[in-house]
Amino acid sequence: MRTALFNYLYAKKVGGKIILRIEDTDQNRKVEKAVENILEAFNKLNIHFDEGPHLESKYGPYFQSQRLSIYKNHIQILLDNGTAYPCFCTGERLDDLRLKLATNKEHIKYDRHCLNLSQEEIRAKMEGEPYVIRMKVPDGEEVVFYDVVRERVAIQCDEIDDQVLIKSDGFPTYHFANVVDDHLMGITHVMRGEEWLPSTPKHVLLYQFFNWKLPKFIHLPLLLNPDKSKLSKRQGDVSVEDYLNKGYLPETLINFVALLGWHPKDDTELFTLAELEKEFSYKRIHKAGAVFDIEKLKWMNGQYLKNLPIETIMKYAEPVFQSEEIDTGDAEKFKAVIENARKRADTIHEMIEHSIPFYTELQYSEEDNNLLQNESSQKVLTYFSEKLTGQINWTEAEIKSLVNETGEMTGVKGKDLYAPLRLALFGEPHGPDISLLIEILGVNEAKNRLKVHI
């Protein structure tokens, strides 16, 4: 998500376009409805692509598996100019080579066993043997490129492997397909994770082999756990849907992820998407890894719960409440419940915890019942209930006045006054103001809940 967001923000900042391209050249990793899932997730974040498989655009097709003829034509260019060659080595031979190099503690790279085959040998082998096509890395040269975050990067060609460009099934590798597609689709800025930095020299060589202009490279810092280890998909929730399902808001995810490896001009932490589009600059991307702090995410989500329009929070909360079989049909009550819960929660699921007592029959422990039945509590509940019954409509001020009157008339003060009332009305000795509880429950429901314990 972060890579897509940073690309989106920069495109919007400079009036460019963001393209959705589906990298499906690994047939063993194809996922059903992958495009639909991607679009649905980003639509929930209010991020929309300018071009892609869901739109009619001039740079299609946008599935790499549908661009095989393009890759075939371009690999032929490299074969013709001598910067690529076919390799017929079996998997067994390559495994043996890797083992030998590793045993001798040598740099693991292809030994160019097939580089100097004659044209006659190549034609004969192509008739009956599977093969791949590799890039021919120049000997004794240095690859130099400029990365916005890392600045000047240089690597000796002797350290670069003759990367496979076309696999034996005719599909391109990531390295070849992305370079070809980025050029043909007019990509000017390649913004991606730091893990692709070691592969960039290969990509630079491919641009040089084709005599194409290099794009601007921007490698984003690694995402880290709080202990500074690398954040991994195997460690738990990392997708947009994972966090939306946990009760985090789209606005929060956009804001939080934008600050993972990038900083604004000042210490501002809360940004709308529109504000980020104006503020973002790739020149303020960090070099150091960005820590994914779940506590900060929760804090930020709490800020959005408290400050977004109540109607927005209701829209997000309603389906989640309904999934917990909470009846949200009474819109006025639901609005009051949400207004109360959002002040006390950091996620929508925490809001549910604060709201369930308004919708369900309350359950009490033995300790709770003992508190409700003691002499002091019975005085409070009896007096308050009788007075509440004597009037139909109550204002907030009148309820507060009645609570004070109850304390004066019964001689009960402090927590001994408030705890039994909250416990009878809400199932908890601590919580919202008693006047708010009665406002949300309604006077009749409040009377019924009090009556049970008298």
C-alpha positions, 0 to 999 in steps of 0.5 A, a space after each residue: 500500500 505504501 508504494 502505491 500511496 507514495 506514487 499516487 501522492 506524487 502523481 497528484 502533486 505534479 499533475 501526472 498519472 498513476 497506472 495500475 499494471 498487473 504483474 502476472 508473469 509468474 503463473 504459479 502465483 496467479 490469484 483469482 479476482 486479484 484485480 477486483 481485490 486491488 481496486 476494491 481496497 484502493 477504492 475504500 481508501 479513495 485512491 483511484 488509478 488513472 489507467 489500468 485494466 479496468 479502463 480503456 487507455 492507450 498504453 494497454 494491455 495492462 496485464 503483463 501476461 497479455 504483452 508477451 508479443 511485446 516482450 518477444 519483440 524486445 528480447 529479439 533486439 537484445 539478441 541481435 545487438 549481442 546484449 542477451 544470449 540463450 542459456 540451455 543449462 539444466 536446473 540440476 547443473 545450475 544447482 550444482 554450480 550454486 552449491 560449488 560456489 557457496 562451498 568455496 564462498 565465492 560470489 554466486 552468479 552464472 558462469 556463462 557456460 552457454 555464452 560462447 555457443 556457436 549459432 549452429 549449436 544454438 539452433 540445434 539445441 533450440 529444436 529440442 531443449 528448453 532454454 532461457 534468455 539471459 542478459 550479457 553483463 559487460 565485463 570490467 565496467 561500472 554501473 552508476 546511477 542516481 537514486 533520489 534517496 540514496 544519491 549516487 550508487 555505483 556497482 562493478 559489473 563483475 558483481 552483477 549476474 547474467 540475469 534471466 530475462 525470458 524464462 523457459 515458458 516464454 514469460 519474462 522475468 520481473 526485471 525485463 518486463 518492468 523495464 520494457 513496460 515502464 519505458 513503453 508506458 512513459 513512466 518517468 519516476 520509478 518509486 518502489 521499496 528499498 529491497 529492489 535497490 540491488 536489482 536496479 543496476 540490472 535495470 539500468 543496464 537494460 535501459 542502456 542496452 535499448 538506448 533508452 532514457 533512464 527514469 528517476 529512481 526513488 527507493 523507499 526505506 524498509 518498513 520495520 517492526 518496533 524492534 527494528 526487524 524487517 516487517 514481513 507478511 508472515 508476521 501478521 496483518 499487512 494488507 489494507 483489508 486486514 486493518 479495515 477489518 480491525 476497525 481502522 478508518 480509511 482516513 487513518 490508514 492513508 495518514 499513517 502510511 504516508 508518514 512511514 518513511 516521509 515527513 512533512 515540512 513541520 511537525 504536523 501529524 494529521 493530514 487529509 488525503 487532499 492535504 497530503 496531495 499538496 504537501 507530499 515531496 519525494 525530497 523528504 523521503 527518509 533513508 533510514 527504515 520506517 518503524 510501523 508503530 501499532 500504538 501510534 496507529 491506534 492513537 491516530 485512529 482515535 483522533 479521526 474517530 473523535 474528529 470526523 463528522 458523526 455521519 462519516 463515523 456512522 457510515 463506517 460503524 453501521 455495517 460492523 455493528 450489524 455484523 455483531 447483530 446489533 440493531 441500528 434501526 433506531 437512527 437517533 439512538 444509533 447516532 447518540 451511541 456512536 457519539 458516546 463511543 467514539 470519545 472512548 475508543 480507538 477503533 470501531 471494534 472498541 466502539 462496539 464494546 462501549 455500545 453493547 450495553 445499550 442494546 443487550 440484556 445486562 449480565 451481572 457478576 455476584 460481586 455486581 449483585 452484592 453491590 446493587 443489593 447493599 443498603 446504600 445502593 438500594 436507597 439510591 436506586 429506589 429514590 432515583 427510580 421513584 423520582 424518574 417515574 414521576 416525569 416523562 420528559 427529562 432534560 440533561 440538566 434535570 437528570 443531573 439535578 435529580 442525581 444530586 438530589 438523590 445524594 442529598 436525600 439519601 445521604 450517599 455521596 461519591 462513588 457510592 452514589 454513582 456506581 449503583 446507578 451506572 451499574 443498574 443502567 449500563 452494567 458497569 460501575 464506571 462509564 458515561 455520565 448518568 444523564 447521557 445513559 438515560 438520554 440514549 436508553 430513553 426514560 422508559 428503558 432506564 426505568 425498567 433497568 432500575 426496577 430490576 434491582 429494587 
